[in-house]
Amino acid sequence: MALRERFLSEKTELLASKMHTSEEKALCAILCAESSQRLFRNLHETSGKQQTLLTQIDILSQRDNPSSPDISVTTKEDLECKILVCNQSHSKQSLKTPFMNIPFLCKSINPHDLENLLDHISNGVFVDLLPQEINLSAAQIEKISSLTRCLHEDIPLTYP
């Protein structure tokens, strides 16, 4: 099977299952979308308009250090580096929460640990199971208790 045929076959199966329709209709939709993209690309080329590529991104100074200068990034490698630095600082924020600092709490939310207490958190009885040696503030206990309310009130648990 040619590469194009294999690509269309896989994309057709995926779209058919996603749209809950037959593979023939999904293939027709894919070919129609490709046709309109091809038509737009041909019109764009014949009109003589050049495709503008991303050449520069301006990154504002850091919030915690407003005196640092703004940065202009012009290469893909620099942009990836800046994104990684930003993501590292965001991921470190979660490490400052009680669920990451206290081993019992960390173990209780680990989805790969067979003895996790996720069911107890969702049922609202987790706060009652906290060992005495874990000293949490009233605000932290209230936040843990509110996880149950958020789960049952804000997230629909049934498909409409």
Residue pairs with C-beta under 8 A, 6 or more apart in sequence:
1 9
8 27
8 30
11 30
12 23
12 26
12 27
12 30
13 23
13 26
15 26
15 29
15 30
16 22
16 23
16 25
16 26
19 25
19 26
19 29
44 51
55 74
56 72
56 73
56 74
57 72
57 73
57 74
57 79
58 70
58 71
58 72
58 73
59 70
59 71
59 72
59 73
59 82
60 70
61 67
61 68
61 69
61 70
62 68
71 82
73 79
73 82
94 100
95 101
98 105
98 136
98 140
99 105
99 106
99 108
99 109
100 106
102 134
104 130
104 131
104 134
105 134
107 113
107 115
107 116
108 116
108 117
108 118
108 120
108 121
108 126
109 116
109 117
109 118
109 121
110 116
111 118
117 126
117 129
120 126
120 129
121 144
121 147
121 148
121 151
122 147
122 148
122 151
122 152
123 148
124 145
124 148
126 144
126 147
126 148
127 141
127 144
127 145
130 136
130 141
136 144
151 157
